[in-house]
Amino acid sequence: MSRPAVSVPTGTLLGQVSRDMAEYGVGSVVITEGGTLRGIVTDRDIAVRGLARGLDSDAEVDAVMTSPVVTVEITDDIHVAYRTFRRSGFRRLPVVDGHRVVGVLTVDDMLMDVFRRLADLLGPVAWSVLEEPPGPPGA
């Protein structure tokens, strides 16, 4: 998960949201109001829901954000996150601790988890193959 989540208040202009994404090197920003999560906007939302529909950089982020937001709790098991990604179809999920957003979990984060688990599983197998020469052909 990326932490902390990049956050902007409702009413922030799309131009500023785009600059924040570029500055922090993120593809999404959570939208809050008084510390409460109100929405999420991705770089794709800005392009498809914003620019493609004729909105300019002076439009408010509220016009393109996704709300309500599908989230996962910080205490949720990783399998809950996998199921939530699969069921929702979203590529980014805010991670919340109660009402507070503490980070953003991405599909890429989950892929890295899969790769680590695969490496953990295959590591001992790979080492045993390297330590034992292959047998004669057809053995």
A tleap script that builds the chain and sets N, CA, C and O, in Angstrom:
source leaprc.protein.ff14SB
mol = sequence {
  NMET SER ARG PRO ALA VAL SER VAL PRO THR
  GLY THR LEU LEU GLY GLN VAL SER ARG ASP
  MET ALA GLU TYR GLY VAL GLY SER VAL VAL
  ILE THR GLU GLY GLY THR LEU ARG GLY ILE
  VAL THR ASP ARG ASP ILE ALA VAL ARG GLY
  LEU ALA ARG GLY LEU ASP SER ASP ALA GLU
  VAL ASP ALA VAL MET THR SER PRO VAL VAL
  THR VAL GLU ILE THR ASP ASP ILE HIE VAL
  ALA TYR ARG THR PHE ARG ARG SER GLY PHE
  ARG ARG LEU PRO VAL VAL ASP GLY HIE ARG
  VAL VAL GLY VAL LEU THR VAL ASP ASP MET
  LEU MET ASP VAL PHE ARG ARG LEU ALA ASP
  LEU LEU GLY PRO VAL ALA TRP SER VAL LEU
  GLU GLU PRO PRO GLY PRO PRO GLY CALA
}
set mol.1.N position { 0.844 -1.174 0.000 }
set mol.1.CA position { 0.000 0.000 0.000 }
set mol.1.C position { 0.884 1.230 0.000 }
set mol.1.O position { 1.952 1.247 0.612 }
set mol.2.N position { 0.430 2.247 -0.688 }
set mol.2.CA position { 1.121 3.536 -0.674 }
set mol.2.C position { 0.614 4.324 0.508 }
set mol.2.O position { -0.593 4.430 0.726 }
set mol.3.N position { 1.531 4.872 1.264 }
set mol.3.CA position { 1.130 5.690 2.395 }
set mol.3.C position { 2.002 6.906 2.498 }
set mol.3.O position { 3.182 6.832 2.153 }
set mol.4.N position { 1.498 7.991 2.942 }
set mol.4.CA position { 0.071 8.244 3.157 }
set mol.4.C position { -0.618 8.468 1.821 }
set mol.4.O position { 0.040 8.687 0.804 }
set mol.5.N position { -1.915 8.414 1.825 }
set mol.5.CA position { -2.678 8.689 0.611 }
set mol.5.C position { -2.597 10.184 0.317 }
set mol.5.O position { -2.653 11.010 1.227 }
set mol.6.N position { -2.465 10.519 -0.959 }
set mol.6.CA position { -2.515 11.923 -1.349 }
set mol.6.C position { -3.981 12.323 -1.312 }
set mol.6.O position { -4.833 11.647 -1.889 }
set mol.7.N position { -4.267 13.418 -0.635 }
set mol.7.CA position { -5.646 13.828 -0.398 }
set mol.7.C position { -5.831 15.296 -0.742 }
set mol.7.O position { -4.943 16.118 -0.516 }
set mol.8.N position { -6.997 15.614 -1.292 }
set mol.8.CA position { -7.385 17.007 -1.537 }
set mol.8.C position { -8.815 17.189 -1.063 }
set mol.8.O position { -9.589 16.232 -1.037 }
set mol.9.N position { -9.173 18.409 -0.687 }
set mol.9.CA position { -10.561 18.642 -0.261 }
set mol.9.C position { -11.521 18.726 -1.447 }
set mol.9.O position { -11.116 19.008 -2.574 }
set mol.10.N position { -12.796 18.475 -1.168 }
set mol.10.CA position { -13.816 18.650 -2.200 }
set mol.10.C position { -13.703 20.079 -2.720 }
set mol.10.O position { -13.316 20.992 -1.990 }
set mol.11.N position { -14.042 20.256 -3.981 }
set mol.11.CA position { -13.986 21.587 -4.578 }
set mol.11.C position { -12.639 21.958 -5.167 }
set mol.11.O position { -12.514 23.012 -5.791 }
set mol.12.N position { -11.623 21.117 -4.985 }
set mol.12.CA position { -10.309 21.404 -5.562 }
set mol.12.C position { -10.416 21.364 -7.082 }
set mol.12.O position { -11.118 20.520 -7.639 }
set mol.13.N position { -9.726 22.267 -7.739 }
set mol.13.CA position { -9.785 22.342 -9.195 }
set mol.13.C position { -8.978 21.211 -9.832 }
set mol.13.O position { -7.947 20.798 -9.302 }
set mol.14.N position { -9.462 20.716 -10.977 }
set mol.14.CA position { -8.803 19.599 -11.654 }
set mol.14.C position { -7.347 19.892 -11.994 }
set mol.14.O position { -6.504 18.998 -11.934 }
set mol.15.N position { -7.050 21.130 -12.346 }
set mol.15.CA position { -5.665 21.492 -12.643 }
set mol.15.C position { -4.765 21.252 -11.449 }
set mol.15.O position { -3.655 20.744 -11.601 }
set mol.16.N position { -5.233 21.613 -10.257 }
set mol.16.CA position { -4.452 21.403 -9.041 }
set mol.16.C position { -4.320 19.919 -8.722 }
set mol.16.O position { -3.253 19.462 -8.313 }
set mol.17.N position { -5.399 19.168 -8.909 }
set mol.17.CA position { -5.357 17.726 -8.663 }
set mol.17.C position { -4.328 17.077 -9.589 }
set mol.17.O position { -3.554 16.223 -9.156 }
set mol.18.N position { -4.319 17.476 -10.848 }
set mol.18.CA position { -3.351 16.937 -11.811 }
set mol.18.C position { -1.925 17.274 -11.399 }
set mol.18.O position { -1.037 16.426 -11.493 }
set mol.19.N position { -1.699 18.492 -10.948 }
set mol.19.CA position { -0.358 18.885 -10.496 }
set mol.19.C position { 0.058 18.086 -9.272 }
set mol.19.O position { 1.216 17.686 -9.153 }
set mol.20.N position { -0.894 17.848 -8.347 }
set mol.20.CA position { -0.589 17.041 -7.154 }
set mol.20.C position { -0.208 15.617 -7.550 }
set mol.20.O position { 0.736 15.051 -6.999 }
set mol.21.N position { -0.938 15.036 -8.501 }
set mol.21.CA position { -0.621 13.681 -8.958 }
set mol.21.C position { 0.795 13.636 -9.539 }
set mol.21.O position { 1.561 12.712 -9.263 }
set mol.22.N position { 1.127 14.641 -10.344 }
set mol.22.CA position { 2.460 14.686 -10.943 }
set mol.22.C position { 3.538 14.880 -9.876 }
set mol.22.O position { 4.574 14.216 -9.904 }
set mol.23.N position { 3.292 15.781 -8.948 }
set mol.23.CA position { 4.277 16.066 -7.901 }
set mol.23.C position { 4.564 14.847 -7.033 }
set mol.23.O position { 5.718 14.578 -6.698 }
set mol.24.N position { 3.515 14.109 -6.667 }
set mol.24.CA position { 3.676 12.967 -5.774 }
set mol.24.C position { 3.852 11.640 -6.517 }
set mol.24.O position { 4.062 10.603 -5.888 }
set mol.25.N position { 3.768 11.667 -7.848 }
set mol.25.CA position { 3.962 10.458 -8.641 }
set mol.25.C position { 2.916 9.392 -8.392 }
set mol.25.O position { 3.235 8.206 -8.313 }
set mol.26.N position { 1.649 9.819 -8.267 }
set mol.26.CA position { 0.558 8.885 -8.008 }
set mol.26.C position { -0.475 8.956 -9.127 }
set mol.26.O position { -0.543 9.939 -9.866 }
set mol.27.N position { -1.272 7.905 -9.240 }
set mol.27.CA position { -2.316 7.844 -10.256 }
set mol.27.C position { -3.698 8.096 -9.704 }
set mol.27.O position { -4.682 8.053 -10.442 }
set mol.28.N position { -3.787 8.365 -8.379 }
set mol.28.CA position { -5.092 8.649 -7.788 }
set mol.28.C position { -4.932 9.553 -6.580 }
set mol.28.O position { -3.873 9.622 -5.955 }
set mol.29.N position { -6.013 10.238 -6.276 }
set mol.29.CA position { -6.064 11.148 -5.127 }
set mol.29.C position { -7.397 10.913 -4.435 }
set mol.29.O position { -8.431 10.794 -5.093 }
set mol.30.N position { -7.375 10.845 -3.109 }
set mol.30.CA position { -8.635 10.725 -2.383 }
set mol.30.C position { -9.178 12.120 -2.109 }
set mol.30.O position { -8.425 13.065 -1.873 }
set mol.31.N position { -10.494 12.225 -2.146 }
set mol.31.CA position { -11.175 13.499 -1.943 }
set mol.31.C position { -11.829 13.451 -0.570 }
set mol.31.O position { -12.596 12.536 -0.271 }
set mol.32.N position { -11.526 14.436 0.257 }
set mol.32.CA position { -12.060 14.462 1.617 }
set mol.32.C position { -12.780 15.770 1.890 }
set mol.32.O position { -12.581 16.782 1.218 }
set mol.33.N position { -13.625 15.700 2.908 }
set mol.33.CA position { -14.334 16.887 3.383 }
set mol.33.C position { -14.361 16.795 4.899 }
set mol.33.O position { -15.015 15.922 5.470 }
set mol.34.N position { -13.649 17.696 5.535 }
set mol.34.CA position { -13.577 17.670 6.991 }
set mol.34.C position { -12.984 16.376 7.527 }
set mol.34.O position { -13.378 15.901 8.592 }
set mol.35.N position { -12.032 15.803 6.784 }
set mol.35.CA position { -11.403 14.560 7.219 }
set mol.35.C position { -12.163 13.300 6.851 }
set mol.35.O position { -11.679 12.195 7.094 }
set mol.36.N position { -13.359 13.449 6.260 }
set mol.36.CA position { -14.172 12.303 5.862 }
set mol.36.C position { -13.983 12.022 4.375 }
set mol.36.O position { -13.997 12.943 3.559 }
set mol.37.N position { -13.808 10.762 4.028 }
set mol.37.CA position { -13.628 10.356 2.643 }
set mol.37.C position { -14.914 10.601 1.861 }
set mol.37.O position { -15.979 10.111 2.238 }
set mol.38.N position { -14.813 11.357 0.775 }
set mol.38.CA position { -15.981 11.648 -0.060 }
set mol.38.C position { -15.886 11.028 -1.441 }
set mol.38.O position { -16.909 10.787 -2.083 }
set mol.39.N position { -14.660 10.763 -1.913 }
set mol.39.CA position { -14.508 10.211 -3.250 }
set mol.39.C position { -13.061 9.896 -3.550 }
set mol.39.O position { -12.169 10.110 -2.729 }
set mol.40.N position { -12.849 9.382 -4.747 }
set mol.40.CA position { -11.507 9.122 -5.258 }
set mol.40.C position { -11.506 9.515 -6.719 }
set mol.40.O position { -12.505 9.335 -7.416 }
set mol.41.N position { -10.403 10.044 -7.179 }
set mol.41.CA position { -10.273 10.400 -8.589 }
set mol.41.C position { -8.938 9.862 -9.081 }
set mol.41.O position { -7.918 9.948 -8.398 }
set mol.42.N position { -8.975 9.303 -10.289 }
set mol.42.CA position { -7.772 8.756 -10.899 }
set mol.42.C position { -7.382 9.604 -12.101 }
set mol.42.O position { -8.160 10.428 -12.582 }
set mol.43.N position { -6.162 9.386 -12.573 }
set mol.43.CA position { -5.723 10.092 -13.768 }
set mol.43.C position { -6.644 9.757 -14.949 }
set mol.43.O position { -6.889 10.603 -15.809 }
set mol.44.N position { -7.144 8.534 -14.983 }
set mol.44.CA position { -8.076 8.132 -16.041 }
set mol.44.C position { -9.410 8.877 -15.914 }
set mol.44.O position { -9.998 9.271 -16.921 }
set mol.45.N position { -9.884 9.069 -14.686 }
set mol.45.CA position { -11.118 9.835 -14.474 }
set mol.45.C position { -10.974 11.246 -15.038 }
set mol.45.O position { -11.889 11.762 -15.680 }
set mol.46.N position { -9.828 11.861 -14.794 }
set mol.46.CA position { -9.601 13.223 -15.281 }
set mol.46.C position { -9.630 13.236 -16.807 }
set mol.46.O position { -10.214 14.133 -17.414 }
set mol.47.N position { -8.995 12.233 -17.427 }
set mol.47.CA position { -8.954 12.183 -18.892 }
set mol.47.C position { -10.318 11.839 -19.496 }
set mol.47.O position { -10.783 12.522 -20.409 }
set mol.48.N position { -10.962 10.779 -18.987 }
set mol.48.CA position { -12.190 10.277 -19.609 }
set mol.48.C position { -13.435 11.037 -19.161 }
set mol.48.O position { -14.260 11.416 -19.991 }
set mol.49.N position { -13.575 11.261 -17.871 }
set mol.49.CA position { -14.771 11.959 -17.372 }
set mol.49.C position { -14.629 13.473 -17.448 }
set mol.49.O position { -15.623 14.199 -17.471 }
set mol.50.N position { -13.399 13.935 -17.486 }
set mol.50.CA position { -13.161 15.371 -17.490 }
set mol.50.C position { -12.878 15.922 -18.870 }
set mol.50.O position { -13.750 16.506 -19.512 }
set mol.51.N position { -11.649 15.731 -19.319 }
set mol.51.CA position { -11.219 16.325 -20.583 }
set mol.51.C position { -12.046 15.847 -21.771 }
set mol.51.O position { -12.412 16.648 -22.631 }
set mol.52.N position { -12.341 14.559 -21.827 }
set mol.52.CA position { -13.108 14.027 -22.959 }
set mol.52.C position { -14.520 14.597 -23.009 }
set mol.52.O position { -15.135 14.636 -24.075 }
set mol.53.N position { -15.029 15.031 -21.886 }
set mol.53.CA position { -16.382 15.624 -21.841 }
set mol.53.C position { -16.351 17.143 -21.894 }
set mol.53.O position { -17.377 17.797 -21.712 }
set mol.54.N position { -15.189 17.695 -22.138 }
set mol.54.CA position { -15.090 19.135 -22.329 }
set mol.54.C position { -14.818 19.946 -21.072 }
set mol.54.O position { -14.823 21.176 -21.127 }
set mol.55.N position { -14.582 19.294 -19.944 }
set mol.55.CA position { -14.235 20.043 -18.732 }
set mol.55.C position { -12.805 20.557 -18.856 }
set mol.55.O position { -11.968 19.933 -19.509 }
set mol.56.N position { -12.535 21.680 -18.237 }
set mol.56.CA position { -11.165 22.183 -18.266 }
set mol.56.C position { -10.554 22.145 -16.874 }
set mol.56.O position { -11.159 21.619 -15.939 }
set mol.57.N position { -9.377 22.692 -16.739 }
set mol.57.CA position { -8.640 22.609 -15.476 }
set mol.57.C position { -9.283 23.416 -14.355 }
set mol.57.O position { -8.911 23.266 -13.191 }
set mol.58.N position { -10.250 24.274 -14.697 }
set mol.58.CA position { -10.943 25.064 -13.676 }
set mol.58.C position { -12.186 24.368 -13.133 }
set mol.58.O position { -12.865 24.914 -12.262 }
set mol.59.N position { -12.496 23.169 -13.634 }
set mol.59.CA position { -13.640 22.408 -13.117 }
set mol.59.C position { -13.252 21.806 -11.766 }
set mol.59.O position { -12.077 21.548 -11.504 }
set mol.60.N position { -14.243 21.589 -10.923 }
set mol.60.CA position { -13.975 21.007 -9.604 }
set mol.60.C position { -13.869 19.493 -9.701 }
set mol.60.O position { -14.536 18.860 -10.519 }
set mol.61.N position { -13.033 18.931 -8.866 }
set mol.61.CA position { -12.781 17.492 -8.851 }
set mol.61.C position { -14.058 16.703 -8.578 }
set mol.61.O position { -14.180 15.555 -9.006 }
set mol.62.N position { -14.995 17.298 -7.881 }
set mol.62.CA position { -16.266 16.637 -7.560 }
set mol.62.C position { -16.993 16.165 -8.824 }
set mol.62.O position { -17.759 15.203 -8.778 }
set mol.63.N position { -16.752 16.842 -9.952 }
set mol.63.CA position { -17.442 16.523 -11.204 }
set mol.63.C position { -16.963 15.204 -11.813 }
set mol.63.O position { -17.665 14.621 -12.639 }
set mol.64.N position { -15.783 14.727 -11.423 }
set mol.64.CA position { -15.232 13.522 -12.045 }
set mol.64.C position { -14.885 12.419 -11.044 }
set mol.64.O position { -14.489 11.324 -11.445 }
set mol.65.N position { -15.029 12.693 -9.764 }
set mol.65.CA position { -14.633 11.693 -8.760 }
set mol.65.C position { -15.644 10.556 -8.687 }
set mol.65.O position { -16.814 10.718 -9.034 }
set mol.66.N position { -15.167 9.405 -8.229 }
set mol.66.CA position { -16.027 8.254 -7.986 }
set mol.66.C position { -16.495 8.313 -6.542 }
set mol.66.O position { -15.689 8.417 -5.617 }
set mol.67.N position { -17.802 8.247 -6.361 }
set mol.67.CA position { -18.383 8.286 -5.025 }
set mol.67.C position { -19.716 7.542 -5.083 }
set mol.67.O position { -20.469 7.729 -6.039 }
set mol.68.N position { -20.028 6.719 -4.110 }
set mol.68.CA position { -19.261 6.390 -2.917 }
set mol.68.C position { -18.036 5.559 -3.268 }
set mol.68.O position { -17.936 5.005 -4.363 }
set mol.69.N position { -17.113 5.482 -2.330 }
set mol.69.CA position { -15.830 4.832 -2.551 }
set mol.69.C position { -15.830 3.429 -1.947 }
set mol.69.O position { -16.273 3.229 -0.816 }
set mol.70.N position { -15.332 2.470 -2.710 }
set mol.70.CA position { -15.118 1.122 -2.198 }
set mol.70.C position { -13.776 1.144 -1.476 }
set mol.70.O position { -12.770 1.575 -2.040 }
set mol.71.N position { -13.763 0.682 -0.234 }
set mol.71.CA position { -12.548 0.732 0.582 }
set mol.71.C position { -12.264 -0.635 1.194 }
set mol.71.O position { -13.087 -1.549 1.136 }
set mol.72.N position { -11.084 -0.744 1.777 }
set mol.72.CA position { -10.749 -1.883 2.628 }
set mol.72.C position { -10.251 -1.313 3.952 }
set mol.72.O position { -9.646 -0.242 4.002 }
set mol.73.N position { -10.521 -2.053 5.015 }
set mol.73.CA position { -10.059 -1.647 6.347 }
set mol.73.C position { -8.607 -2.064 6.529 }
set mol.73.O position { -8.171 -3.072 5.974 }
set mol.74.N position { -7.870 -1.300 7.296 }
set mol.74.CA position { -6.465 -1.621 7.543 }
set mol.74.C position { -6.316 -2.970 8.238 }
set mol.74.O position { -5.277 -3.619 8.114 }
set mol.75.N position { -7.342 -3.395 8.965 }
set mol.75.CA position { -7.297 -4.678 9.675 }
set mol.75.C position { -7.760 -5.857 8.819 }
set mol.75.O position { -7.685 -7.004 9.259 }
set mol.76.N position { -8.242 -5.586 7.597 }
set mol.76.CA position { -8.717 -6.660 6.724 }
set mol.76.C position { -7.570 -7.574 6.310 }
set mol.76.O position { -6.443 -7.130 6.088 }
set mol.77.N position { -7.886 -8.851 6.212 }
set mol.77.CA position { -6.952 -9.843 5.702 }
set mol.77.C position { -6.695 -9.564 4.224 }
set mol.77.O position { -7.553 -9.006 3.540 }
set mol.78.N position { -5.533 -9.944 3.733 }
set mol.78.CA position { -5.188 -9.697 2.330 }
set mol.78.C position { -6.176 -10.369 1.378 }
set mol.78.O position { -6.399 -9.888 0.267 }
set mol.79.N position { -6.766 -11.478 1.814 }
set mol.79.CA position { -7.739 -12.167 0.970 }
set mol.79.C position { -9.008 -11.334 0.794 }
set mol.79.O position { -9.664 -11.420 -0.245 }
set mol.80.N position { -9.354 -10.541 1.784 }
set mol.80.CA position { -10.485 -9.612 1.664 }
set mol.80.C position { -10.167 -8.584 0.579 }
set mol.80.O position { -11.028 -8.237 -0.229 }
set mol.81.N position { -8.940 -8.108 0.568 }
set mol.81.CA position { -8.535 -7.136 -0.457 }
set mol.81.C position { -8.608 -7.759 -1.850 }
set mol.81.O position { -9.116 -7.139 -2.784 }
set mol.82.N position { -8.098 -8.991 -1.990 }
set mol.82.CA position { -8.182 -9.674 -3.294 }
set mol.82.C position { -9.634 -9.778 -3.751 }
set mol.82.O position { -9.947 -9.466 -4.900 }
set mol.83.N position { -10.517 -10.215 -2.861 }
set mol.83.CA position { -11.943 -10.356 -3.225 }
set mol.83.C position { -12.559 -9.001 -3.569 }
set mol.83.O position { -13.358 -8.900 -4.500 }
set mol.84.N position { -12.196 -7.979 -2.832 }
set mol.84.CA position { -12.752 -6.648 -3.082 }
set mol.84.C position { -12.326 -6.136 -4.453 }
set mol.84.O position { -13.135 -5.568 -5.187 }
set mol.85.N position { -11.055 -6.337 -4.798 }
set mol.85.CA position { -10.599 -5.955 -6.136 }
set mol.85.C position { -11.381 -6.717 -7.202 }
set mol.85.O position { -11.858 -6.123 -8.170 }
set mol.86.N position { -11.510 -8.006 -7.028 }
set mol.86.CA position { -12.176 -8.851 -8.019 }
set mol.86.C position { -13.643 -8.459 -8.189 }
set mol.86.O position { -14.140 -8.372 -9.312 }
set mol.87.N position { -14.321 -8.228 -7.091 }
set mol.87.CA position { -15.763 -7.904 -7.149 }
set mol.87.C position { -16.026 -6.492 -7.661 }
set mol.87.O position { -16.991 -6.265 -8.393 }
set mol.88.N position { -15.177 -5.546 -7.282 }
set mol.88.CA position { -15.445 -4.146 -7.619 }
set mol.88.C position { -14.985 -3.769 -9.016 }
set mol.88.O position { -15.588 -2.915 -9.666 }
set mol.89.N position { -13.914 -4.405 -9.477 }
set mol.89.CA position { -13.356 -4.021 -10.775 }
set mol.89.C position { -12.470 -2.794 -10.707 }
set mol.89.O position { -11.919 -2.373 -11.724 }
set mol.90.N position { -12.322 -2.214 -9.529 }
set mol.90.CA position { -11.452 -1.043 -9.381 }
set mol.90.C position { -10.001 -1.473 -9.301 }
set mol.90.O position { -9.706 -2.610 -8.931 }
set mol.91.N position { -9.093 -0.570 -9.644 }
set mol.91.CA position { -7.662 -0.846 -9.607 }
set mol.91.C position { -6.972 -0.189 -8.413 }
set mol.91.O position { -5.796 -0.442 -8.149 }
set mol.92.N position { -7.716 0.658 -7.694 }
set mol.92.CA position { -7.173 1.335 -6.519 }
set mol.92.C position { -8.236 1.373 -5.432 }
set mol.92.O position { -9.388 1.722 -5.692 }
set mol.93.N position { -7.845 1.011 -4.210 }
set mol.93.CA position { -8.774 1.018 -3.083 }
set mol.93.C position { -8.166 1.798 -1.925 }
set mol.93.O position { -7.075 1.463 -1.464 }
set mol.94.N position { -8.851 2.828 -1.450 }
set mol.94.CA position { -8.371 3.492 -0.240 }
set mol.94.C position { -8.410 2.521 0.944 }
set mol.94.O position { -9.343 1.731 1.086 }
set mol.95.N position { -7.392 2.597 1.777 }
set mol.95.CA position { -7.321 1.786 2.992 }
set mol.95.C position { -7.678 2.709 4.147 }
set mol.95.O position { -7.063 3.759 4.331 }
set mol.96.N position { -8.678 2.304 4.922 }
set mol.96.CA position { -9.158 3.162 6.001 }
set mol.96.C position { -8.939 2.522 7.362 }
set mol.96.O position { -8.956 1.301 7.517 }
set mol.97.N position { -8.734 3.381 8.325 }
set mol.97.CA position { -8.661 2.986 9.730 }
set mol.97.C position { -9.801 3.736 10.399 }
set mol.97.O position { -9.647 4.883 10.819 }
set mol.98.N position { -10.951 3.069 10.493 }
set mol.98.CA position { -12.155 3.766 10.945 }
set mol.98.C position { -12.632 4.683 9.833 }
set mol.98.O position { -13.007 4.221 8.755 }
set mol.99.N position { -12.617 5.993 10.098 }
set mol.99.CA position { -13.032 6.975 9.085 }
set mol.99.C position { -11.842 7.661 8.431 }
set mol.99.O position { -12.015 8.480 7.528 }
set mol.100.N position { -10.638 7.331 8.880 }
set mol.100.CA position { -9.435 8.009 8.394 }
set mol.100.C position { -8.767 7.185 7.299 }
set mol.100.O position { -8.537 5.987 7.467 }
set mol.101.N position { -8.456 7.836 6.173 }
set mol.101.CA position { -7.746 7.174 5.078 }
set mol.101.C position { -6.261 7.142 5.439 }
set mol.101.O position { -5.652 8.175 5.716 }
set mol.102.N position { -5.689 5.927 5.428 }
set mol.102.CA position { -4.273 5.787 5.804 }
set mol.102.C position { -3.385 5.419 4.621 }
set mol.102.O position { -2.160 5.466 4.737 }
set mol.103.N position { -3.976 5.055 3.490 }
set mol.103.CA position { -3.184 4.702 2.322 }
set mol.103.C position { -4.074 4.284 1.172 }
set mol.103.O position { -5.302 4.325 1.261 }
set mol.104.N position { -3.425 3.880 0.086 }
set mol.104.CA position { -4.145 3.394 -1.089 }
set mol.104.C position { -3.481 2.093 -1.524 }
set mol.104.O position { -2.264 2.026 -1.692 }
set mol.105.N position { -4.294 1.073 -1.700 }
set mol.105.CA position { -3.838 -0.230 -2.157 }
set mol.105.C position { -4.157 -0.341 -3.641 }
set mol.105.O position { -5.275 -0.047 -4.066 }
set mol.106.N position { -3.177 -0.763 -4.426 }
set mol.106.CA position { -3.381 -0.855 -5.870 }
set mol.106.C position { -3.271 -2.298 -6.337 }
set mol.106.O position { -2.755 -3.161 -5.626 }
set mol.107.N position { -3.761 -2.544 -7.539 }
set mol.107.CA position { -3.618 -3.860 -8.145 }
set mol.107.C position { -2.131 -4.198 -8.272 }
set mol.107.O position { -1.739 -5.351 -8.091 }
set mol.108.N position { -1.311 -3.207 -8.578 }
set mol.108.CA position { 0.135 -3.442 -8.679 }
set mol.108.C position { 0.711 -3.909 -7.344 }
set mol.108.O position { 1.586 -4.775 -7.315 }
set mol.109.N position { 0.223 -3.335 -6.235 }
set mol.109.CA position { 0.669 -3.790 -4.906 }
set mol.109.C position { 0.339 -5.266 -4.723 }
set mol.109.O position { 1.148 -6.029 -4.196 }
set mol.110.N position { -0.838 -5.659 -5.156 }
set mol.110.CA position { -1.277 -7.043 -5.000 }
set mol.110.C position { -0.436 -7.964 -5.892 }
set mol.110.O position { -0.106 -9.081 -5.494 }
set mol.111.N position { -0.093 -7.500 -7.089 }
set mol.111.CA position { 0.744 -8.287 -7.978 }
set mol.111.C position { 2.118 -8.517 -7.354 }
set mol.111.O position { 2.669 -9.614 -7.449 }
set mol.112.N position { 2.665 -7.496 -6.724 }
set mol.112.CA position { 3.958 -7.649 -6.046 }
set mol.112.C position { 3.844 -8.675 -4.917 }
set mol.112.O position { 4.784 -9.434 -4.680 }
set mol.113.N position { 2.723 -8.708 -4.229 }
set mol.113.CA position { 2.509 -9.706 -3.187 }
set mol.113.C position { 2.514 -11.112 -3.791 }
set mol.113.O position { 3.120 -12.031 -3.240 }
set mol.114.N position { 1.839 -11.265 -4.916 }
set mol.114.CA position { 1.805 -12.565 -5.586 }
set mol.114.C position { 3.224 -12.978 -5.990 }
set mol.114.O position { 3.609 -14.130 -5.790 }
set mol.115.N position { 3.998 -12.058 -6.551 }
set mol.115.CA position { 5.367 -12.375 -6.968 }
set mol.115.C position { 6.237 -12.775 -5.774 }
set mol.115.O position { 7.044 -13.700 -5.866 }
set mol.116.N position { 6.064 -12.065 -4.647 }
set mol.116.CA position { 6.839 -12.409 -3.449 }
set mol.116.C position { 6.474 -13.809 -2.948 }
set mol.116.O position { 7.348 -14.595 -2.582 }
set mol.117.N position { 5.186 -14.106 -2.938 }
set mol.117.CA position { 4.742 -15.432 -2.484 }
set mol.117.C position { 5.266 -16.523 -3.419 }
set mol.117.O position { 5.683 -17.590 -2.968 }
set mol.118.N position { 5.242 -16.251 -4.706 }
set mol.118.CA position { 5.755 -17.210 -5.680 }
set mol.118.C position { 7.257 -17.421 -5.493 }
set mol.118.O position { 7.745 -18.549 -5.550 }
set mol.119.N position { 7.977 -16.335 -5.273 }
set mol.119.CA position { 9.421 -16.441 -5.038 }
set mol.119.C position { 9.707 -17.237 -3.761 }
set mol.119.O position { 10.626 -18.054 -3.726 }
set mol.120.N position { 8.916 -16.993 -2.717 }
set mol.120.CA position { 9.091 -17.749 -1.470 }
set mol.120.C position { 8.857 -19.235 -1.696 }
set mol.120.O position { 9.555 -20.077 -1.131 }
set mol.121.N position { 7.873 -19.548 -2.523 }
set mol.121.CA position { 7.535 -20.941 -2.799 }
set mol.121.C position { 8.577 -21.605 -3.691 }
set mol.121.O position { 8.986 -22.739 -3.442 }
set mol.122.N position { 9.006 -20.892 -4.735 }
set mol.122.CA position { 9.911 -21.487 -5.706 }
set mol.122.C position { 11.380 -21.407 -5.311 }
set mol.122.O position { 12.205 -22.155 -5.836 }
set mol.123.N position { 11.710 -20.507 -4.391 }
set mol.123.CA position { 13.103 -20.353 -3.976 }
set mol.123.C position { 13.740 -21.659 -3.542 }
set mol.123.O position { 14.779 -22.029 -4.088 }
set mol.124.N position { 13.163 -22.375 -2.582 }
set mol.124.CA position { 13.769 -23.645 -2.147 }
set mol.124.C position { 13.824 -24.685 -3.264 }
set mol.124.O position { 14.773 -25.464 -3.341 }
set mol.125.N position { 12.815 -24.698 -4.123 }
set mol.125.CA position { 12.810 -25.648 -5.237 }
set mol.125.C position { 13.955 -25.327 -6.192 }
set mol.125.O position { 14.671 -26.222 -6.641 }
set mol.126.N position { 14.119 -24.049 -6.496 }
set mol.126.CA position { 15.198 -23.630 -7.404 }
set mol.126.C position { 16.556 -23.987 -6.824 }
set mol.126.O position { 17.421 -24.485 -7.545 }
set mol.127.N position { 16.758 -23.742 -5.540 }
set mol.127.CA position { 18.041 -24.073 -4.914 }
set mol.127.C position { 18.296 -25.571 -4.932 }
set mol.127.O position { 19.428 -25.997 -5.159 }
set mol.128.N position { 17.264 -26.384 -4.696 }
set mol.128.CA position { 17.482 -27.836 -4.704 }
set mol.128.C position { 17.839 -28.316 -6.104 }
set mol.128.O position { 18.636 -29.243 -6.247 }
set mol.129.N position { 17.273 -27.712 -7.132 }
set mol.129.CA position { 17.602 -28.083 -8.510 }
set mol.129.C position { 19.036 -27.693 -8.821 }
set mol.129.O position { 19.753 -28.441 -9.485 }
set mol.130.N position { 19.461 -26.526 -8.346 }
set mol.130.CA position { 20.827 -26.077 -8.592 }
set mol.130.C position { 21.850 -26.934 -7.859 }
set mol.130.O position { 22.960 -27.132 -8.352 }
set mol.131.N position { 21.485 -27.442 -6.686 }
set mol.131.CA position { 22.412 -28.233 -5.885 }
set mol.131.C position { 22.528 -29.669 -6.377 }
set mol.131.O position { 23.558 -30.311 -6.169 }
set mol.132.N position { 21.484 -30.183 -7.030 }
set mol.132.CA position { 21.504 -31.559 -7.523 }
set mol.132.C position { 21.594 -31.551 -9.029 }
set mol.132.O position { 20.732 -30.986 -9.702 }
set mol.133.N position { 22.629 -32.174 -9.568 }
set mol.133.CA position { 22.719 -32.223 -11.029 }
set mol.133.C position { 21.557 -33.047 -11.590 }
set mol.133.O position { 21.068 -33.964 -10.930 }
set mol.134.N position { 21.124 -32.725 -12.789 }
set mol.134.CA position { 20.046 -33.495 -13.396 }
set mol.134.C position { 20.491 -34.941 -13.630 }
set mol.134.O position { 21.665 -35.220 -13.873 }
set mol.135.N position { 19.530 -35.836 -13.549 }
set mol.135.CA position { 19.807 -37.254 -13.778 }
set mol.135.C position { 20.029 -37.532 -15.270 }
set mol.135.O position { 19.898 -36.631 -16.099 }
set mol.136.N position { 20.364 -38.782 -15.607 }
set mol.136.CA position { 20.543 -39.135 -17.022 }
set mol.136.C position { 19.224 -38.978 -17.786 }
set mol.136.O position { 18.154 -39.097 -17.189 }
set mol.137.N position { 19.283 -38.718 -19.063 }
set mol.137.CA position { 18.062 -38.574 -19.856 }
set mol.137.C position { 17.183 -39.811 -19.718 }
set mol.137.O position { 17.672 -40.941 -19.728 }
set mol.138.N position { 15.887 -39.581 -19.589 }
set mol.138.CA position { 14.935 -40.660 -19.490 }
set mol.138.C position { 14.850 -41.308 -18.112 }
set mol.138.O position { 14.122 -42.284 -17.933 }
set mol.139.N position { 15.579 -40.782 -17.150 }
set mol.139.CA position { 15.578 -41.378 -15.805 }
set mol.139.C position { 14.336 -41.019 -15.041 }
set mol.139.O position { 14.175 -41.436 -13.894 }
savepdb mol mol.pdb
quit
